[in-house]
Amino acid sequence: MNKHQRLKEMIKGNRKSLLIRLGFAIPIGVLLFFFLQTETQSLIYGSLIIVSLLAYGVMIMLESRFMSSFTDHIRAKRVIHIQYVFDYMMVVFICLFFPLLMKIETISWVPFFIFSLTALALVIVERLLDEKVKLIDPEQPTRRDVKRESF
């Protein structure tokens, strides 16, 4: 399968997973709002956020397997899995640690600074991993290629 055919199949799969991601994003966003707004039921909302994030992790694992199924190179598969694990860890960070920092009410600039650094790290690491996949398997479309062609 050449790069163009792989890209077309990835885009089809990406559209399906986009709807599933939205299915997780909206409830998690509402739960985060309630978690930050309440003082009495933080444990309940926090538990629901954790359960939702675990279910989201399973979905990310399945998407990672789908995206890496287009290459035969073991190293490329590993890098693709690392990309998805890194994305998942960023979501966990944003959904758990950032709200906890806000809830604890640390110095007001600390959560913003930490969030900014993690967002910058996400962009840099994603580009580096995409380049590594491109070096290992030139026929494998990168995540940037899939994102660019999807929209």
N, C-alpha and C positions, 0 to 999 in steps of 0.2 A: 504494500500500500504506500503510495507516495504522500508527500507532505500535504498536498491539496486535498486528497481524499481523507486523510486523517483529520485535517482541520474541519472539513464538512461534518464528519461524524462527531467530533468534539463539540462543535457548535450545537448540534442537535441535543446531545447529552447535557450541555451547559444550560440550555433553555429549560429543561426539566428540573435540573438542580436549582436553578434560580427561583423557581416557584416554591420549592421546598425550603430554600434559604429564607425567603420572605415569610413563609409559614412559621419559621422559628424566630425571625427578627422582630416581628410585630409583637408577639406575646412576651418575648424577653424584654423588649423596650418598655412595655406596659408594666411588667413586673419590676423593672429597675426604677421606674417612676414611683410606683407604690412603695418600694423598698426605701427610697430616699425621702419620701413624704411622711412615712409613719414612724412612730417611736414604739408602738406597742406590738405590732405584728411583723417586725423586721425578720424574725426567725422564720416565720412561715414563708414570706416572700423570698428570703434568701435561699431557703430550701427548694422552693419551686424554680428559682433561677438555676441552681446547681443541677437539678434534675433535667431541666431544659437544655443546659449546656452539655450534659452527658449524652442526651439524645442527639444533639447537634453534632457531637463528636463522632457518633456512629455514622451519621450522614456524611460527614467530611471524610471518614475512612472509606466509605463506599465510593464517593466521588474521586478520591485519590486513586483507588484501584482502577476505576474506569479510565481516568486520564492516563495512567501509566500502562494500561493494557495495549496501547498503540505502539509501544517500542519493545524491542527484544533485548535491549542493552540493560543489564542488571544495574549498572551504575546510574543510568538515566532514571530508571524506576525508583531507585533510592532517593535521588535528588528531588524527584516529583513528590514522593512521600514526605520528604523533609519540608518542601514548600507548603504542603497542606497542614502538616503538624505545626509549622511556624505560624501559619494563618490562624489555626485553631487556638494556639497559645495566646496570640494577640487578642482574639475575641474573648477568651477567658480573662485575660488581664483587664480588658476594657469593661467587661461585665461584672467582675468581682472586685479587683483591687482598686480600681479607680473610684467606684461608688463607696467602698469602705473608707478610702482616704477622705472623701467628701463627708461621709457620715461622722468620722472621727473629728472632723473640723480642724485639720492641721492648718498650717500657714496657708493662706489662700492661693499663693502662687505655686506651691509644691505640686498639687495634683495637675495643674495645667502644664508645668514643666515636665513632669514624668510622662504625661500623655503625649506631649509634643515630641519628646525623645523617642518614645515607642513608635509613634507614627512615622517618624523619620527612619528609624531602624527598619520598619516594615518595608518601606519603599526601597531602601538600599539593599536589603537582603533579598527581596523579590527579584530585583534586577540582576544581582550576582548569581542567584540560583538559575534564573532564566538563561543567562549566558553559559553557565556550566552545562545545562541540558543541551543547549545548541552546540557546544563543543563535543559533547559525548555522542549525540545523535543528531546530525544536521537535518535529517528528515522529520524529526519530531517537532511539531509546532510548540512554541513557547506559550506560557499563560498570557503574555501580552498579546501574542498573535490571536489567540482565541477571544480575548476581551475586545480587541480592536475589531475583529470581523463580526462579533456578535451584535454590535450596536451600530 
